[in-house]
Amino acid sequence: NHPLQNIHAGHVVEVLRQSFAFSITNQSRQYSIASATKVKNFRLFSSISMTDYKRAKLDDDQVSDKVIGTHSGTFQADEAMGCFLLRQLPEYRNSKVVRSRDPKLLETLDIVIDVGGIYDHAKRRYDHHQRGYDERFDDGKEGTEGRCTKLSASGLVYRHYGKDVIKAFYPGLSPEHLDFVYVKLYDTLLEALDAVDTGVEMAPELLYRDTTGLSSRVGRLNPRWNEVDAPNPDERFMEASRICGEDFLSVLTKIVESDLPAQEFVEKAVLSRHEVDPSGEIISLHSGGLPWKGYLYELEKKHGVDPLIKFVLYTDQAGMWRVQAVTVEGKAFENRLGLPEEWRGVRDEDLESLSKIKGARFVHAAGFIGGNDTYEGALEMARVALTRK
């Protein structure tokens, strides 16, 4: 009388089929799994506790008696973000922020950012405007000339307190995961604030200027020169700090609760790539919604992958299997290897007839992605493409 004894096997199989495109042959009662990789991914998924990636809620009632200082006048995103970060820490939780350029007043404050002409961690002073200043987050990625931008006020605060802020929201992160999130968050959000504040363009020649970003949104909160009944600039600054915090938490949450678990799946797929195809140039993922592009290149380097991976297989929301080409690192549209030229722009029966692959549904005109009804069909499309190098 085991509690699971009366559960019909078909119910279990149906759940698995919907999740991982299992192929069921009811007449023979034989259940054929699309690939061994899918089962391994299922086991990995079921072994991860999602509670490890849930953000903690900080105590809104806690108010520190420490005082944070920054400059008065026109504000930018770097000091607005820096103040937000500090006010998440127990030492400065919801601390009062004083905006002034009076040196005597600033000397009395517990911590000062973006004003004063001093960078001295021991004294809790974090300015970046002084002559000879050249602090950067790190040496940059391997093979690059280093970080393009110096640290602004937010960058300095993040350098010294960023990991503590992350741990405040996600205390269960392992040291390895904490390091990953710390760097990823700087790359994704904080570096752009540093670059904008220190005058580093995104490209040598801009085709258009983006004014939708956080720095632009913060800038628009400054009282206009001709604004009637101009608002209190300090109140506007706190509003700017609040929206900086919203962006910070949005990016942090995505990295920890989506990207970090996804990285584990992608790494598993990279390590088991020879089980998908002997070439080692095709990997299979359990879900198309899983963000893999941001990790594949680093994982290839980490594990010495050679030859490089050319195609990724996954299912879309409708259950169709997709075969997607991997782009050249650093390029948005150039593929390491595209799907065959003669398939591009062809669909359904015409594509099946042309490719001689059952279930082939489409290949994009640019050759970067195609679809098939089954895992085996998508895998065959990738295999044929590998023969066209």
C-alpha positions as CSV (number, residue, x, y, z in Angstrom):
1,N,0.0,0.0,0.0
2,H,2.6,2.5,-1.0
3,P,1.1,6.0,-1.3
4,L,2.2,6.2,-5.0
5,Q,0.8,2.8,-5.9
6,N,-2.5,4.0,-7.3
7,I,-1.1,6.8,-9.4
8,H,-1.5,5.8,-13.0
9,A,1.7,5.7,-14.9
10,G,0.2,7.6,-17.8
11,H,-0.2,10.7,-15.5
12,V,3.5,10.7,-14.8
13,V,4.4,10.2,-18.4
14,E,2.1,13.0,-19.5
15,V,3.8,15.5,-17.1
16,L,7.2,14.5,-18.5
17,R,6.0,14.6,-22.1
18,Q,4.7,18.2,-21.7
19,S,7.9,19.3,-20.0
20,F,10.5,17.7,-22.2
21,A,8.7,16.5,-25.4
22,F,8.7,12.9,-24.5
23,S,7.6,10.6,-27.3
24,I,4.9,8.0,-26.2
25,T,4.0,4.9,-28.0
26,N,0.8,3.9,-26.2
27,Q,0.1,0.6,-28.1
28,S,3.4,-1.0,-27.1
29,R,3.5,0.8,-23.7
30,Q,7.1,1.8,-24.5
31,Y,8.2,5.3,-23.5
32,S,11.1,6.6,-25.6
33,I,12.8,9.6,-24.3
34,A,13.9,12.3,-26.8
35,S,17.5,12.3,-25.4
36,A,19.5,11.2,-22.4
37,T,20.5,14.8,-22.0
38,K,16.9,15.8,-21.3
39,V,16.7,13.3,-18.4
40,K,19.9,14.6,-17.0
41,N,18.7,18.1,-17.2
42,F,15.5,17.0,-15.5
43,R,17.4,15.5,-12.6
44,L,19.6,18.6,-12.3
45,F,16.5,20.8,-12.3
46,S,14.7,18.8,-9.6
47,S,17.8,18.8,-7.4
48,I,18.1,22.6,-7.3
49,S,16.2,24.3,-4.5
50,M,14.7,27.5,-5.9
51,T,14.5,28.9,-2.4
52,D,18.2,29.4,-2.6
53,Y,17.5,32.2,-5.1
54,K,14.7,34.1,-3.4
55,R,15.4,37.7,-2.4
56,A,15.2,38.6,1.2
57,K,13.1,41.5,2.4
58,L,15.0,44.1,4.3
59,D,13.6,45.8,7.4
60,D,12.0,49.1,6.4
61,D,11.7,50.2,10.0
62,Q,15.4,50.1,10.7
63,V,16.9,53.6,10.5
64,S,20.6,54.1,11.1
65,D,21.8,57.3,12.9
66,K,24.7,57.6,10.5
67,V,24.6,60.4,8.0
68,I,25.6,60.1,4.3
69,G,26.9,63.1,2.4
70,T,27.0,64.0,-1.3
71,H,27.1,67.3,-3.3
72,S,24.2,69.7,-3.7
73,G,23.1,71.2,-7.0
74,T,22.5,69.2,-10.2
75,F,22.5,65.4,-9.4
76,Q,23.5,62.4,-11.6
77,A,22.9,58.7,-11.4
78,D,26.3,57.8,-9.9
79,E,25.7,59.5,-6.5
80,A,22.0,58.7,-6.6
81,M,22.9,55.0,-7.0
82,G,25.8,55.2,-4.5
83,C,23.4,56.6,-1.8
84,F,20.9,53.8,-2.5
85,L,23.6,51.1,-2.2
86,L,24.8,52.5,1.1
87,R,21.3,52.8,2.6
88,Q,20.8,49.0,2.1
89,L,23.6,48.2,4.5
90,P,22.9,47.7,8.2
91,E,25.4,50.4,9.1
92,Y,23.6,53.0,6.9
93,R,20.1,51.5,6.6
94,N,17.7,54.3,5.6
95,S,20.3,56.9,6.7
96,K,19.7,60.5,6.3
97,V,21.3,62.0,3.1
98,V,22.8,65.5,3.4
99,R,23.5,67.3,0.1
100,S,26.1,70.1,0.4
101,R,29.4,71.5,-0.9
102,D,30.4,73.1,2.4
103,P,33.7,71.4,3.4
104,K,33.2,72.1,7.0
105,L,29.8,70.4,7.0
106,L,31.0,67.5,5.0
107,E,33.7,66.8,7.5
108,T,31.1,66.1,10.2
109,L,29.4,63.4,8.2
110,D,30.0,59.7,8.6
111,I,30.5,58.9,4.9
112,V,30.8,61.2,1.8
113,I,30.5,60.3,-1.9
114,D,31.1,62.2,-5.1
115,V,32.4,65.4,-3.5
116,G,35.4,66.6,-1.4
117,G,38.3,65.7,-3.7
118,I,39.3,62.7,-1.7
119,Y,39.2,58.9,-2.2
120,D,40.2,57.2,1.1
121,H,38.3,54.1,2.1
122,A,39.7,54.3,5.6
123,K,38.2,57.7,6.0
124,R,34.9,56.8,4.2
125,R,35.5,59.4,1.5
126,Y,34.7,58.4,-2.1
127,D,35.2,61.2,-4.7
128,H,36.5,60.6,-8.2
129,H,37.0,64.2,-9.5
130,Q,40.6,64.8,-8.2
131,R,43.6,65.2,-10.4
132,G,45.5,61.9,-11.1
133,Y,42.6,59.7,-10.2
134,D,42.5,56.5,-12.2
135,E,40.6,53.8,-10.3
136,R,39.0,51.0,-12.3
137,F,36.8,48.1,-11.3
138,D,39.3,45.4,-12.4
139,D,41.7,44.6,-15.2
140,G,38.9,43.7,-17.6
141,K,38.3,40.5,-19.5
142,E,41.2,38.4,-20.8
143,G,42.4,39.6,-24.2
144,T,41.1,43.1,-23.7
145,E,43.0,46.3,-22.9
146,G,41.1,46.6,-19.6
147,R,38.1,48.5,-18.5
148,C,37.2,51.5,-20.6
149,T,36.0,53.6,-17.7
150,K,37.2,54.9,-14.4
151,L,35.0,54.4,-11.3
152,S,32.5,57.1,-10.5
153,A,30.9,57.5,-7.1
154,S,28.6,54.5,-7.6
155,G,31.5,52.4,-8.8
156,L,33.6,53.2,-5.8
157,V,30.8,52.4,-3.4
158,Y,30.1,49.2,-5.3
159,R,33.8,48.3,-5.2
160,H,33.9,48.4,-1.4
161,Y,30.3,47.6,-0.4
162,G,28.7,45.8,-3.4
163,K,29.2,42.3,-2.1
164,D,27.7,43.3,1.3
165,V,24.7,44.8,-0.5
166,I,24.2,41.6,-2.5
167,K,24.5,39.4,0.6
168,A,21.9,41.6,2.3
169,F,19.4,40.6,-0.3
170,Y,20.7,37.0,-0.9
171,P,22.4,35.8,2.2
172,G,22.5,32.2,1.1
173,L,24.8,32.7,-2.0
174,S,28.0,30.7,-1.9
175,P,31.3,32.5,-2.3
176,E,31.6,31.4,-5.9
177,H,28.1,32.5,-6.7
178,L,28.6,35.8,-4.9
179,D,31.7,36.5,-7.0
180,F,29.8,35.7,-10.2
181,V,26.9,38.0,-9.3
182,Y,29.2,40.8,-8.2
183,V,31.0,41.0,-11.5
184,K,27.9,40.3,-13.6
185,L,26.0,43.1,-11.9
186,Y,28.8,45.6,-12.6
187,D,29.1,44.5,-16.2
188,T,25.3,44.7,-16.7
189,L,24.5,48.0,-14.8
190,L,27.2,49.7,-12.8
191,E,29.8,50.0,-15.6
192,A,27.4,52.0,-17.8
193,L,26.8,54.5,-14.9
194,D,30.5,54.9,-14.5
195,A,31.1,55.4,-18.2
196,V,28.3,58.0,-18.6
197,D,29.5,59.9,-15.6
198,T,33.1,59.9,-16.7
199,G,32.4,60.7,-20.3
200,V,33.2,57.5,-22.1
201,E,31.2,56.9,-25.3
202,M,29.7,53.5,-26.1
203,A,31.3,53.6,-29.6
204,P,33.8,55.8,-31.5
205,E,30.9,56.9,-33.8
206,L,27.3,56.9,-32.7
207,L,24.5,56.4,-35.2
208,Y,22.0,57.6,-32.6
209,R,22.0,58.6,-29.0
210,D,20.1,56.6,-26.4
211,T,18.3,58.7,-23.8
212,T,16.2,55.9,-22.4
213,G,18.8,54.6,-19.9
214,L,19.0,55.1,-16.2
215,S,21.4,58.0,-16.3
216,S,19.1,59.9,-18.7
217,R,16.0,59.2,-16.5
218,V,17.8,60.4,-13.4
219,G,19.0,63.6,-15.3
220,R,15.4,64.5,-16.2
221,L,14.4,64.6,-12.5
222,N,16.6,67.7,-12.0
223,P,14.4,70.8,-11.8
224,R,14.2,72.5,-15.2
225,W,15.7,75.9,-15.6
226,N,12.3,77.4,-16.4
227,E,10.2,75.2,-14.2
228,V,7.4,77.1,-12.4
229,D,7.0,76.3,-8.7
230,A,10.2,74.3,-8.9
231,P,10.2,71.3,-6.6
232,N,12.6,70.7,-3.7
233,P,15.8,69.4,-5.3
234,D,16.6,67.2,-2.3
235,E,13.2,65.5,-2.7
236,R,13.9,65.0,-6.4
237,F,17.3,63.5,-5.5
238,M,15.7,61.0,-3.2
239,E,13.3,60.1,-6.0
240,A,16.3,59.6,-8.3
241,S,17.9,57.4,-5.7
242,R,14.7,55.4,-5.5
243,I,14.5,54.7,-9.2
244,C,18.2,53.8,-9.2
245,G,17.4,51.2,-6.5
246,E,14.5,49.8,-8.6
247,D,16.8,49.2,-11.5
248,F,19.5,47.8,-9.3
249,L,17.1,45.3,-7.7
250,S,15.6,44.4,-11.0
251,V,19.0,43.5,-12.5
252,L,20.1,41.8,-9.3
253,T,17.0,39.7,-9.1
254,K,17.3,38.6,-12.7
255,I,21.0,37.7,-12.3
256,V,20.5,35.7,-9.1
257,E,17.1,34.1,-9.7
258,S,17.3,33.5,-13.5
259,D,20.8,33.8,-14.8
260,L,22.5,32.0,-12.0
261,P,20.4,28.8,-12.2
262,A,20.5,29.1,-16.0
263,Q,24.3,29.1,-15.9
264,E,24.3,25.7,-14.1
265,F,22.1,24.2,-16.8
266,V,24.2,25.6,-19.6
267,E,27.4,24.3,-18.0
268,K,25.8,20.9,-17.7
269,A,24.9,21.0,-21.4
270,V,28.4,22.0,-22.3
271,L,30.0,19.2,-20.3
272,S,27.6,16.6,-21.8
273,R,27.8,17.9,-25.4
274,H,29.4,14.7,-26.7
275,E,26.4,12.7,-25.6
276,V,24.3,14.9,-28.0
277,D,26.7,14.5,-30.9
278,P,30.2,13.0,-31.2
279,S,31.5,16.3,-32.8
280,G,31.0,18.1,-29.5
281,E,29.7,21.1,-31.6
282,I,26.0,20.8,-30.6
283,I,24.4,21.2,-27.2
284,S,20.9,20.6,-26.1
285,L,18.9,22.7,-23.5
286,H,15.7,21.7,-21.7
287,S,14.0,25.1,-22.4
288,G,14.2,27.8,-24.9
289,G,13.5,30.4,-22.3
290,L,16.7,29.7,-20.6
291,P,19.2,32.5,-21.2
292,W,22.3,30.8,-22.5
293,K,24.0,33.3,-24.7
294,G,25.6,35.2,-21.9
295,Y,27.4,32.2,-20.5
296,L,28.4,30.0,-23.4
297,Y,31.6,31.8,-24.4
298,E,33.0,31.9,-20.8
299,L,32.1,28.3,-20.2
300,E,33.9,27.3,-23.4
301,K,37.0,29.1,-22.2
302,K,36.6,27.6,-18.7
303,H,36.4,24.0,-19.9
304,G,38.7,24.4,-22.9
305,V,36.1,23.6,-25.5
306,D,37.6,22.8,-28.9
307,P,36.1,22.8,-31.4
308,L,33.7,25.6,-30.4
309,I,30.0,24.9,-30.2
310,K,28.1,25.8,-33.3
311,F,24.5,25.0,-32.6
312,V,22.1,25.0,-29.6
313,L,18.9,22.9,-29.6
314,Y,15.9,23.8,-27.4
315,T,12.1,23.8,-27.4
316,D,10.0,27.0,-27.9
317,Q,6.8,27.7,-26.0
318,A,4.7,25.8,-28.5
319,G,6.9,22.7,-28.1
320,M,8.7,23.0,-31.5
321,W,12.4,22.1,-31.4
322,R,14.6,24.9,-32.5
323,V,18.2,24.7,-33.8
324,Q,20.0,28.0,-33.3
325,A,23.4,29.0,-34.6
326,V,25.9,30.4,-32.1
327,T,27.2,33.9,-33.0
328,V,30.8,34.8,-33.1
329,E,31.8,36.2,-29.7
330,G,31.4,39.9,-29.6
331,K,29.2,39.9,-32.7
332,A,25.4,40.3,-32.8
333,F,24.6,38.8,-36.1
334,E,27.7,36.9,-37.4
335,N,27.3,33.2,-36.9
336,R,30.1,30.7,-36.3
337,L,28.2,28.5,-38.8
338,G,24.8,29.1,-40.2
339,L,22.2,26.6,-41.5
340,P,22.6,25.6,-45.1
341,E,22.1,28.4,-47.7
342,E,19.6,26.4,-49.8
343,W,17.3,25.9,-46.8
344,R,17.0,29.5,-45.9
345,G,13.5,31.0,-46.3
346,V,12.0,27.6,-47.1
347,R,9.2,26.2,-45.0
348,D,7.1,23.0,-44.2
349,E,6.7,20.4,-46.9
350,D,9.1,22.3,-49.3
351,L,11.8,22.2,-46.6
352,E,11.2,18.5,-45.8
353,S,11.5,17.7,-49.5
354,L,14.6,19.8,-49.9
355,S,16.5,18.8,-46.8
356,K,15.3,15.2,-46.7
357,I,14.7,15.7,-42.9
358,K,11.3,14.7,-41.6
359,G,9.5,17.3,-39.5
360,A,11.6,20.2,-40.8
361,R,9.3,23.3,-40.4
362,F,11.4,26.4,-41.3
363,V,14.8,28.0,-41.6
364,H,15.1,31.8,-41.2
365,A,16.2,33.7,-44.3
366,A,19.3,34.7,-42.4
367,G,20.1,31.1,-41.6
368,F,20.6,31.6,-37.8
369,I,17.6,29.5,-36.7
370,G,15.4,26.7,-37.8
371,G,12.6,24.5,-36.4
372,N,11.6,20.9,-36.4
373,D,8.7,18.9,-35.0
374,T,11.1,16.6,-33.1
375,Y,14.3,16.6,-31.2
376,E,15.8,14.1,-33.6
377,G,14.9,16.2,-36.6
378,A,16.4,19.3,-35.1
379,L,19.6,17.4,-34.3
380,E,19.8,16.1,-37.8
381,M,19.4,19.6,-39.2
382,A,22.4,20.7,-37.0
383,R,24.4,17.7,-38.1
384,V,23.9,18.4,-41.8
385,A,24.9,22.0,-41.2
386,L,28.2,20.8,-39.7
387,T,29.0,19.0,-42.9
388,R,28.8,22.4,-44.8
389,K,31.8,24.1,-43.1
